[in-house]
């Protein structure tokens, strides 16, 4: 009896040991490159794991004889039955690439299904200009209004974001938004990013994410560049308006184990469709080196340099076009324009500390220079010399981001968290706003000074996984220090302010079925104000809060069709921002926005893909009377999408459209910014290692205004000023051809 009892105990212990085993592995592709976010699923125990950015995973509750499945959109699914050899060492799984198939997307298996969808969009309709990059974010509309070199104007969720005030943007952990910028708070010039180097786009709408801080009210966009190139490439594009683009991408370490390096170079020139040539040119250089240690640690070094200059025809008054004095592509003051440059250095290190713990750190430095000449009101302020202004600055940005990721079990509940500490310091020298004449003579310094601004933050994102239900609370703490030395004062003095803010978040996800996920997101965010505003207002309204709520779903009713929806609400304590064009403050008080987002993706067959995104928004001021409470330029309805062909006997391409409805240009809705519907077309044919392409912007040659403002201006021959729409015309029918060679 005693022997039987001992045998039973040993059997139970051995069985428990078997069930407590952990399968450690690494997922790679055929080029021996690690694959991130692959889903590894144990069919027997129903345990699962995702591969990290170095491809490593640890699958718990696994034993000999279990069947596992490994899958990721864009790769063939792999099934395995485990034997003893799989547990001896780090098990390597090689996935074979295939064309993206929407039927392979399982919503509940994805770390973030919407991000996966954005990667699908990027694969089926790749971008080849920096202007197109942000359009990959559903519901985000852009507009260019200064000769192609100025950062785009952004519109998202009922915000005229200007150049980034309410959308946080970053690349490889480096911030793009410029605090206390000469032209406007949050200014985000993304033109240093070469589109062909983009690997993935991570985005989120609303202030719901612990790792996102300043400017994350309407949303955030994070870009990650590729770690390696499959092929080297040279490309040449030529088109209307003396347009030229050359691209070179070179793999520097072919067939080198555990190391990758490449260099990308881009040059762009164009005169644009304007009667006064833009004389635009831009040069981009980008290099990246990646090394994996034998312990699967990852070190990344990257550097980039970007420089650009341009002339611009500015925003022209509608009355001058209507009376025939100028055409849509004419100018009142064609001496506008500017030049800018940015040099970046970024070091990233990912430490694989244990099976369930990873440390990520990046340190960066940017040197940035900016000079812009504009004339919005012509002769309103100065009837002799005109109202041209110059905005200029020279900036150094230093920063470090560190995040510890860990997962563990509390009883039967899987708990994971990301805890981070971040630091950013901006030194901004000679921030200037001046009145000028013909870009040559400075008539008056309106503002001139030096800014030092520091942001230190800590955050924690936590996820409690109860199976179908996941609850994710988060908390963020930000500290700001603002310093300003006004050089127009006769006596030296430094004005300073500090502010600390706490931002809680709570997100809940419920997997109804494998094809249906419901979610609720809530949180508080903020955007900072310009240092010059902060110190001049004795620290009032430094960090106005934004309170948000999203309720939505991601649903896949059949294997080739996916729908994402969201109902949302956002309240802002104060839209109180520095207007760099005039050197003044425009507070607009409390505002609220609410709306609906809808996204559709349908794969008709292996090579034909349909997508569309629609948004409806109601945006109003809460401190103005009814009928006078419109928020200028806030879009109420947008629509964007297209039909794409991928690899049909060597052919690819598609037709894309974007639409924005008429919207109020002033608070009373008495001046209307006209909407537009624009269609673009492209077709490519690949044979051997050569690709020929044809791209047409504005296929139907519609007259549309890319950006519009209600502006009070006065022309030199006018006795009185007039407030009306001033606009930058959108591109007319524009055709260009491309040839590229892969090797």
C-alpha positions in Angstrom: 0.0 0.0 0.0 2.8 2.3 1.0 4.6 1.6 -2.3 1.5 2.3 -4.3 1.1 5.6 -2.5 4.7 6.6 -3.3 4.2 5.7 -6.9 1.1 7.8 -7.1 2.8 10.8 -5.5 5.8 10.5 -7.9 3.3 10.2 -10.8 1.5 13.4 -9.7 4.8 15.3 -9.2 6.1 14.2 -12.6 2.9 15.1 -14.3 2.9 18.5 -12.6 6.5 19.0 -13.8 5.5 18.2 -17.3 2.7 20.7 -17.3 4.9 23.3 -15.8 7.4 23.2 -18.6 8.1 26.3 -20.6 9.0 26.3 -24.3 11.6 28.9 -25.1 12.0 29.8 -28.7 12.8 32.4 -31.4 10.8 33.3 -34.5 12.8 34.3 -37.6 12.2 34.7 -41.3 14.1 33.0 -44.2 16.7 35.8 -44.0 17.5 34.9 -40.4 15.9 38.1 -39.2 13.8 38.1 -36.0 10.0 38.5 -36.4 8.1 40.6 -33.9 4.5 40.0 -32.7 4.2 36.4 -34.0 1.4 34.6 -32.2 2.4 31.2 -30.7 -0.6 29.1 -29.5 -0.6 25.7 -27.7 -3.7 23.9 -29.0 -3.8 21.5 -26.1 -3.3 23.8 -23.1 -4.6 26.9 -24.8 -1.6 28.9 -23.5 -0.2 31.5 -25.9 2.6 34.0 -26.3 3.9 36.7 -28.7 7.4 37.1 -29.9 9.3 40.2 -28.8 11.1 42.6 -31.1 14.1 40.3 -31.0 11.9 37.3 -32.0 12.1 35.6 -28.6 9.2 34.0 -26.8 8.4 31.8 -23.8 5.3 29.6 -24.0 4.1 28.3 -20.6 2.1 25.2 -19.8 3.6 23.2 -22.6 4.8 19.6 -22.7 6.0 16.9 -25.1 3.3 15.8 -27.5 1.5 19.2 -27.5 0.6 20.8 -30.8 1.5 24.4 -31.3 0.6 26.9 -34.1 2.7 29.9 -35.1 1.1 32.6 -37.2 1.5 36.3 -38.3 -0.2 38.2 -41.0 2.1 38.2 -44.0 3.6 34.8 -43.2 2.5 31.2 -43.8 1.0 29.6 -40.6 3.3 26.9 -39.2 2.0 23.9 -37.1 4.3 21.7 -35.0 4.0 18.7 -32.7 6.6 19.0 -29.8 9.1 16.3 -28.9 12.0 16.2 -26.4 14.4 18.1 -28.7 12.3 21.2 -28.7 13.0 21.7 -24.9 16.7 21.2 -25.0 17.7 24.7 -26.1 16.2 27.9 -27.6 14.0 26.5 -30.3 14.1 28.4 -33.6 11.0 28.6 -35.8 11.3 29.8 -39.4 8.3 31.4 -41.0 7.9 31.7 -44.7 6.6 35.0 -46.2 3.5 35.2 -48.3 1.2 37.9 -49.6 -1.0 39.6 -46.9 -4.3 37.8 -46.6 -7.0 39.3 -44.5 -8.5 35.9 -43.9 -5.5 35.0 -41.8 -6.1 37.9 -39.3 -7.6 36.6 -36.0 -8.5 39.6 -34.0 -8.0 38.0 -30.5 -4.5 36.8 -31.5 -3.2 40.2 -32.3 -1.4 42.5 -29.8 -3.3 45.3 -31.4 -5.5 44.5 -34.4 -5.8 48.1 -35.6 -2.0 48.4 -35.8 -1.9 45.2 -37.8 -4.5 46.6 -40.2 -2.3 49.7 -40.7 0.6 47.5 -41.6 -1.7 45.7 -44.1 -2.6 49.1 -45.5 1.1 50.1 -45.8 1.8 46.8 -47.6 -1.0 47.0 -50.1 -0.6 50.8 -50.8 3.0 51.8 -50.1 3.8 55.5 -49.8 6.5 57.2 -51.8 6.3 60.7 -50.3 6.5 62.1 -46.8 3.2 63.9 -47.4 1.5 60.6 -47.7 2.8 59.0 -44.6 0.4 60.5 -42.1 -2.6 59.7 -44.4 -2.0 56.1 -43.4 -3.6 56.9 -40.0 -7.4 56.5 -40.4 -9.2 59.8 -40.2 -6.1 62.0 -40.3 -6.2 64.6 -43.0 -3.2 66.8 -44.0 -2.7 70.0 -45.9 0.4 71.8 -47.2 0.4 75.6 -47.5 3.9 76.9 -47.8 5.8 75.7 -50.8 6.2 72.1 -49.7 8.9 72.7 -47.1 6.7 73.7 -44.1 5.3 71.0 -41.9 1.8 69.9 -43.0 -1.3 71.2 -41.3 -3.1 68.3 -39.6 -6.8 67.5 -39.0 -8.0 64.7 -36.7 -11.1 64.1 -34.6 -12.6 67.6 -35.0 -9.3 69.3 -34.4 -7.5 71.7 -36.6 -4.3 70.4 -35.1 -2.3 73.2 -36.8 1.2 71.5 -37.2 0.9 69.1 -34.2 -0.6 70.8 -31.1 -2.9 67.9 -30.3 -1.2 64.9 -32.0 2.0 63.4 -30.6 4.4 62.2 -33.3 7.6 60.2 -32.9 10.1 58.2 -35.0 12.0 55.3 -33.4 11.5 56.8 -29.9 12.5 60.3 -31.0 9.9 63.1 -30.6 9.0 65.0 -33.7 6.8 67.7 -32.0 8.7 70.9 -31.2 7.8 72.5 -27.9 7.8 76.3 -27.9 8.5 76.5 -31.6 9.0 79.7 -33.5 6.0 79.0 -35.7 3.6 77.3 -33.3 3.4 74.9 -30.4 3.9 71.3 -31.2 5.3 72.0 -34.7 6.0 68.6 -36.3 8.1 68.5 -39.5 8.2 64.8 -40.5 10.0 65.5 -43.8 13.3 63.9 -42.5 11.6 60.5 -42.6 12.2 58.6 -45.9 8.9 56.7 -46.6 10.6 53.6 -48.0 12.4 53.1 -44.6 9.1 52.7 -42.6 8.5 49.3 -41.1 5.3 49.9 -39.1 3.0 52.7 -37.9 1.7 52.5 -34.4 -1.2 54.9 -33.7 -3.9 55.6 -31.2 -6.7 58.1 -31.0 -7.6 59.8 -27.8 -5.5 60.4 -24.5 -5.6 56.8 -23.4 -2.0 55.6 -23.4 0.4 55.8 -20.4 3.5 56.0 -22.6 2.2 59.0 -24.5 2.4 62.4 -22.8 2.6 66.0 -24.2 0.3 66.7 -27.2 -1.5 63.3 -26.9 -5.1 64.7 -26.8 -6.5 63.9 -30.2 -4.1 61.0 -30.6 -0.5 59.8 -31.3 1.5 58.4 -34.2 4.7 56.4 -33.7 6.8 55.4 -36.7 9.3 52.6 -36.6 12.0 52.3 -39.3 13.2 49.0 -40.8 16.0 47.1 -39.2 17.2 45.7 -42.5 16.7 45.8 -46.2 15.7 42.7 -48.2 17.2 44.3 -51.3 19.2 47.4 -52.3 17.4 49.8 -54.6 17.9 52.8 -56.8 14.9 54.8 -58.1 14.2 57.8 -60.3 10.9 59.7 -60.6 10.2 62.5 -63.0 7.0 64.5 -63.4 5.2 67.7 -64.2 6.3 71.1 -62.8 10.0 70.1 -63.1 9.5 67.5 -60.4 12.3 65.1 -59.7 12.9 62.5 -57.0 15.9 60.2 -56.7 16.2 57.4 -54.1 19.1 55.1 -53.2 18.8 52.4 -50.5 21.9 50.2 -50.0 22.3 47.1 -47.8 25.8 47.4 -46.4 26.1 44.0 -44.5 24.7 41.3 -46.7 24.8 37.8 -45.2 26.4 39.0 -42.0 25.1 36.9 -39.1 23.5 38.9 -36.3 24.2 42.3 -37.9 22.4 44.6 -40.3 23.3 47.9 -41.7 21.9 50.1 -44.5 22.0 53.6 -45.9 19.2 55.5 -47.6 19.4 58.7 -49.5 16.7 60.8 -51.1 16.7 64.0 -53.1 13.6 65.9 -54.2 13.1 69.0 -56.4 10.1 70.7 -57.9 8.8 74.1 -59.0 5.1 73.2 -58.2 2.1 74.3 -60.3 2.5 78.0 -59.1 3.3 80.9 -61.5 6.2 81.8 -59.2 8.4 78.7 -59.0 8.7 77.1 -55.6 12.4 76.3 -56.3 11.9 73.6 -53.7 14.6 71.0 -52.9 15.2 68.6 -50.1 18.0 66.2 -49.3 17.6 63.3 -46.8 20.3 60.9 -45.5 19.5 58.0 -43.2 21.7 55.2 -41.9 21.0 52.4 -39.5 23.0 49.6 -37.8 21.5 46.7 -35.9 23.4 44.1 -33.9 22.0 41.1 -31.9 24.1 39.5 -29.2 24.3 35.8 -28.6 21.9 36.4 -25.7 19.4 38.1 -28.0 20.1 41.6 -26.8 19.6 44.2 -29.5 21.7 47.3 -30.2 20.6 49.9 -32.8 22.5 52.9 -33.9 20.9 55.3 -36.4 21.7 58.8 -37.8 20.0 61.1 -40.2 20.3 64.5 -41.8 17.7 66.5 -43.6 17.9 69.9 -45.2 15.3 71.8 -47.3 14.7 75.2 -48.8 11.7 76.6 -50.8 9.9 79.7 -52.1 6.1 80.1 -51.6 3.2 82.0 -53.1 1.4 81.9 -49.7 -2.3 82.0 -49.0 -4.1 84.1 -51.5 -7.4 86.0 -51.0 -10.5 84.7 -52.7 -11.5 88.2 -53.9 -8.4 88.6 -56.0 -9.1 85.4 -57.8 -12.8 86.2 -58.3 -12.1 89.6 -59.8 -9.5 88.2 -62.2 -6.5 90.0 -60.9 -4.6 86.8 -60.2 -5.2 83.1 -61.0 -5.6 80.3 -58.5 -1.9 79.7 -58.8 -0.8 83.3 -58.5 0.5 85.3 -55.6 0.2 88.6 -53.7 3.6 88.2 -52.1 5.8 85.6 -53.7 8.8 86.4 -51.5 7.6 83.9 -48.9 9.5 80.7 -48.2 12.1 79.3 -45.9 14.7 76.8 -45.1 15.1 74.2 -42.4 17.4 71.3 -41.4 17.5 68.6 -38.8 20.3 66.2 -37.7 19.4 63.2 -35.5 21.5 60.6 -33.6 19.7 57.8 -31.9 21.0 54.8 -29.8 18.6 52.0 -28.9 19.3 49.1 -26.6 16.9 46.2 -25.9 18.1 43.9 -23.1 16.6 40.4 -22.8 16.8 40.0 -19.1 14.8 36.8 -18.7 11.9 34.9 -20.3 9.4 37.4 -19.0 11.4 40.6 -18.5 12.8 43.0 -21.1 14.5 46.4 -20.8 14.4 49.0 -23.6 16.3 52.2 -23.7 17.0 54.8 -26.2 19.0 58.0 -26.1 18.8 60.7 -28.8 20.1 64.1 -29.8 18.8 66.4 -32.5 20.1 69.7 -33.9 17.4 71.6 -35.6 17.4 74.9 -37.6 14.3 76.8 -38.9 13.7 80.0 -40.8 10.3 80.9 -42.3 9.0 84.0 -44.1 5.3 84.5 -44.3 2.8 87.3 -45.2 -0.8 86.5 -44.2 -2.4 90.0 -44.1 -0.4 91.8 -46.9 -0.7 95.5 -46.0 -3.1 95.5 -43.1 -0.5 96.5 -40.4 2.1 98.3 -42.5 0.7 100.0 -45.6 4.2 101.0 -46.9 6.4 97.9 -46.4 3.8 95.2 -46.1 3.2 92.6 -43.3 5.9 90.0 -44.0 7.2 88.3 -40.9 10.3 86.1 -40.2 10.2 83.2 -37.7 13.5 81.7 -36.8 15.2 79.4 -34.3 18.1 77.1 -33.6 17.5 74.2 -31.3 19.2 71.3 -29.5 17.2 68.4 -28.2 18.5 65.8 -25.7 16.5 62.9 -24.5 16.5 59.4 -22.9 13.6 56.9 -22.7 13.7 53.7 -20.6 11.0 51.1 -20.2 10.9 47.8 -18.3 8.4 45.2 -19.5 7.5 42.3 -17.4 4.8 39.6 -17.3 3.9 37.2 -14.4 1.1 35.2 -12.9 -0.9 36.2 -9.8 -2.8 33.0 -9.1 -4.3 32.1 -12.5 -4.3 35.7 -13.8 -1.6 36.8 -16.2 -0.4 40.3 -15.3 1.9 42.3 -17.5 3.2 45.8 -17.1 5.4 48.4 -18.8 7.1 50.9 -16.5 9.0 53.8 -18.0 11.0 56.9 -17.1 11.7 59.6 -19.8 13.6 62.8 -20.0 13.6 65.5 -22.7 15.5 68.8 -22.6 15.2 71.5 -25.3 17.7 74.4 -25.7 16.2 76.9 -28.1 18.5 79.8 -29.1 17.4 83.1 -30.6 13.7 82.3 -31.0 12.7 85.2 -33.2 9.6 86.8 -34.6 10.4 89.9 -36.7 8.8 92.1 -39.3 10.8 92.0 -42.6 10.9 93.3 -46.1 11.6 91.1 -49.1 13.3 88.4 -46.9 16.3 90.8 -46.8 15.7 93.6 -44.3 14.6 93.3 -40.7 12.3 96.2 -39.9 11.4 95.3 -36.3 12.1 92.6 -33.7 8.7 91.6 -32.2 10.1 88.8 -30.1 13.6 87.5 -29.5 14.9 85.3 -26.7 16.3 82.0 -25.5 14.2 79.1 -24.2 15.1 76.2 -22.0 12.3 73.6 -21.5 12.6 70.3 -19.6 10.1 67.5 -19.3 10.7 64.5 -17.0 8.0 61.8 -16.8 7.3 58.4 -15.3 4.5 56.0 -16.4 3.2 52.5 -15.8 0.8 50.5 -18.1 -0.6 47.4 -16.5 -2.8 44.7 -18.1 -4.7 42.0 -16.1 -5.6 39.2 -18.5 -8.6 37.2 -17.3 -9.0 35.2 -20.6 -11.7 36.9 -22.6 -11.5 40.0 -20.5 -8.5 42.3 -20.2 -8.4 45.3 -17.9 -5.6 47.8 -18.4 -5.2 50.7 -16.0 -2.3 53.2 -16.5 -0.9 56.2 -14.7 1.5 58.9 -15.9 3.3 61.7 -14.0 4.9 64.6 -15.9 7.1 67.4 -14.6 7.9 70.5 -16.6 10.4 73.3 -16.2 10.1 76.5 -18.4 12.8 79.1 -18.7 12.8 82.2 -20.9 15.3 85.0 -21.4 13.8 87.9 -23.2 16.6 89.5 -25.2 14.5 92.6 -26.1 14.6 93.7 -22.4 17.4 96.1 -21.5 18.2 94.3 -18.2 19.0 90.6 -18.2 16.3 88.5 -16.5 15.2 84.9 -16.7 11.5 84.1 -16.2 10.7 80.6 -15.0 7.7 78.4 -14.1 7.3 74.7 -13.1 4.3 72.4 -13.3 3.5 68.8 -12.4 0.5 66.9 -13.8 -0.9 63.4 -13.1 -2.8 61.6 -16.0 -4.7 58.4 -15.1 -6.0 56.0 -17.8 -8.3 52.9 -17.8 -8.9 50.6 -20.8 -11.0 47.5 -21.0 -11.1 44.9 -23.8 -13.5 42.0 -24.1 -13.1 39.2 -26.6 -16.7 38.1 -27.4 -15.5 35.6 -30.0 -12.3 35.1 -32.1 -13.8 37.5 -34.6 -15.2 40.1 -32.3 -13.6 42.4 -29.7 -15.3 45.1 -27.8 -13.4 47.8 -25.9 -13.8 50.9 -23.7 -11.0 53.4 -23.4 -10.9 56.3 -21.0 -8.2 58.7 -19.9 -6.8 62.2 -19.2 -4.2 63.8 -21.4 -2.8 67.3 -22.0 -0.9 69.6 -24.3 1.7 72.0 -23.0 1.7 75.7 -23.9 4.5 77.8 -25.3 7.1 78.8 -22.7 6.6 82.5 -23.7 2.9 82.2 -22.9 3.6 80.3 -19.6 5.9 82.9 -18.1 3.9 85.9 -19.3 0.7 84.5 -17.7 2.3 83.7 -14.3 1.9 80.0 -14.8 -1.8 79.9 -15.5 -3.2 77.3 -17.9 0.2 75.7 -18.4 -1.0 72.2 -19.1 -4.7 72.2 -19.9 -6.2 68.7 -19.5 -8.2 66.7 -22.0 -10.8 64.1 -20.8 -11.6 61.3 -23.3 -13.8 58.3 -23.6 -14.0 55.7 -26.5 -16.4 52.8 -26.8 -15.8 50.6 -29.9 -15.5 47.3 -31.6 -13.4 45.3 -34.1 -15.5 42.8 -35.9 -14.7 40.3 -38.6 -18.1 39.0 -39.9 -16.4 36.8 -42.5 -12.9 35.8 -43.3 -12.3 38.6 -45.8 -14.1 41.5 -44.2 -13.3 43.5 -41.1 -15.1 46.5 -39.6 -13.8 48.8 -36.8 -16.1 51.3 -35.1 -15.8 53.8 -32.3 -18.1 56.2 -30.5 -16.0 58.9 -28.7 -16.1 62.0 -26.6 -13.4 64.5 -25.7 -13.5 67.6 -23.4 -10.7 70.1 -23.2 -10.3 72.5 -20.3 -8.7 75.1 -22.4 -7.6 75.5 -26.0 -5.1 78.1 -25.1 -2.1 78.2 -27.5 0.6 80.5 -28.6 0.0 81.8 -32.1 3.5 82.2 -33.5 2.3 84.0 -36.6 1.3 87.0 -34.6 3.2 86.5 -31.3 0.0 86.6 -29.3 -2.2 84.2 -27.3 -5.6 83.1 -28.4 -7.5 81.4 -25.5 -10.8 79.8 -26.6 -11.9 78.4 -23.3 -13.5 75.0 -22.8 -14.5 72.9 -25.8 -16.1 69.5 -26.4 -16.0 67.1 -29.3 -17.8 63.9 -30.0 -18.2 61.6 -33.0 -18.1 58.3 -34.8 -15.3 56.5 -36.5 -15.9 53.8 -39.0 -13.3 51.7 -40.9 -13.9 48.9 -43.5 -11.4 46.5 -45.0 -12.4 43.9 -47.6 -10.2 41.6 -49.6 -12.2 40.6 -52.7 -9.6 38.0 -53.8 -5.8 37.3 -53.4 -4.9 40.5 -55.3 -7.7 43.0 -54.9 -8.2 44.9 -51.6 -10.7 47.6 -50.7 -10.5 49.9 -47.7 -12.3 53.0 -46.5 -12.4 55.1 -43.3 -15.1 57.6 -42.4 -15.4 60.0 -39.5 -18.2 62.2 -38.2 -17.5 64.9 -35.6 -19.3 67.6 -33.8 -16.9 70.2 -32.3 -18.1 73.2 -30.3 -16.9 75.8 -27.8 -18.7 75.6 -24.4 -18.1 79.3 -23.5 -19.8 81.0 -26.5 -23.4 81.5 -27.4 -25.2 79.1 -29.7 -24.4 80.0 -33.3 -21.2 81.6 -32.3 -19.6 78.5 -30.8 -18.1 76.8 -33.9 -14.5 75.8 -33.8 -12.8 77.2 -36.9 -11.7 74.7 -39.5 -12.8 71.7 -37.3 -13.8 69.0 -39.9 -17.2 67.4 -39.3 -17.1 64.7 -42.0 -14.1 63.0 -43.7 -13.8 60.0 -45.9 -10.7 58.3 -47.3 -10.0 55.0 -48.9 -9.4 53.2 -52.2 -9.1 50.0 -54.2 -5.7 48.4 -54.4 -4.2 45.7 -56.7 -1.3 43.7 -55.3 1.0 41.4 -57.5 -1.4 40.5 -60.3 1.0 39.0 -62.9 3.6 41.7 -62.1 1.1 44.5 -61.9 0.2 46.5 -58.7 -1.3 49.9 -58.0 -4.7 51.3 -57.2 -7.0 54.3 -57.0 -7.2 56.4 -53.8 -9.7 59.1 -52.8 -10.0 61.5 -49.9 -12.9 63.8 -49.0 -13.5 66.5 -46.5 -16.8 68.3 -46.0 -17.5 72.0 -46.0 -16.6 73.3 -42.5 -16.8 76.6 -40.6 -13.8 78.9 -41.1 -14.9 81.2 -38.2 -16.8 81.0 -34.9 -20.2 82.1 -36.4 -20.0 79.8 -39.5 -20.5 82.8 -41.7 -17.4 82.0 -43.6 -17.1 78.5 -45.0 -14.0 76.5 -45.9 -15.1 74.6 -48.9 -14.7 70.8 -48.9 -13.1 68.7 -51.7 -13.1 65.2 -53.2 -9.7 64.3 -54.7 -8.8 61.1 -56.5 -5.2 59.7 -57.1 -4.2 56.8 -59.3 -1.0 54.7 -59.6 0.0 51.7 -61.6 3.3 49.7 -61.4 4.7 46.8 -63.4 7.6 44.6 -62.1 9.7 42.3 -64.2 13.1 40.7 -63.2 14.5 43.3 -60.8 13.0 46.4 -62.5 9.7 48.2 -61.6 8.1 50.8 -63.9 5.5 53.1 -62.3 3.1 55.8 -63.3 1.4 58.0 -60.7 -1.3 60.6 -61.2 -2.4 63.0 -58.5 -5.8 64.7 -58.9 -6.9 62.3 -61.6 -10.0 64.3 -62.6 -8.3 67.7 -62.3 -10.7 69.2 -59.8 -10.2 72.7 -58.4 -9.7 72.3 -54.7 -8.2 74.3 -51.9 -5.6 72.3 -49.9 -5.7 74.7 -46.9 -8.0 77.6 -46.1 -8.3 80.3 -43.4 -10.6 83.1 -42.6 -8.2 86.0 -42.6 -8.6 89.7 -42.4 -6.2 91.4 -44.9 -5.8 94.5 -46.9 -4.2 94.9 -50.3 -2.1 97.9 -51.1 -4.8 99.6 -53.2 -7.7 98.9 -50.8 -9.0 101.6 -48.4 -10.5 99.0 -46.0 -9.6 95.5 -44.8 -11.7 92.5 -45.8 -12.1 89.2 -43.9 -12.7 86.3 -46.1 -11.2 82.9 -47.2 -7.5 82.9 -48.0 -6.3 79.7 -49.5 -3.5 77.6 -50.9 -4.7 75.8 -54.1 -4.5 72.1 -54.2 -2.3 70.3 -56.8 -4.0 70.1 -60.3 -3.7 67.1 -62.6 -0.1 65.9 -61.9 1.6 63.0 -63.6 5.0 61.5 -62.9 6.8 58.3 -64.0 9.1 56.1 -61.9 11.7 53.5 -62.6 13.5 51.5 -59.9 16.0 48.7 -59.8 16.5 46.2 -57.0 19.7 44.3 -56.5 
